[in-house]
Amino acid sequence: MEYSSLFVCLMGMGTVFFGLVCLIVLTMIMGKICGGTPSAAPAPTPAPATGGPAPAAAEPNRPELVAAISAALAEELGTDITGIRILSLKKL
């Protein structure tokens, strides 16, 4: 027995659609079983606005950050890490 191309296409898309619906339902059930909380998390309190730049205490791991950025740049550029000198960092 030979099936038409349209029938095969519709059966394939129907199977995928049914599988995705089953995944959504199972995910929702597992969320309820595992005690998932609603996504309405309390909003973080905003920091008081200061007129100047952020204090240095806001970035305690600054040397580690500079080292990680230097290593990533050296890897991407294919150079030695000693050839990279980061003069300043600005948060975007």
ABEGO torsion letter per residue (X at the ends): XBBBAAAAAAAAAAAAAAAAAAAAAAAAAAAAAAGBBBABBBBBBBBBBBABBBBAAABAAAAAAAAAAAAAAAAAAGBBAAABBBABBBBX
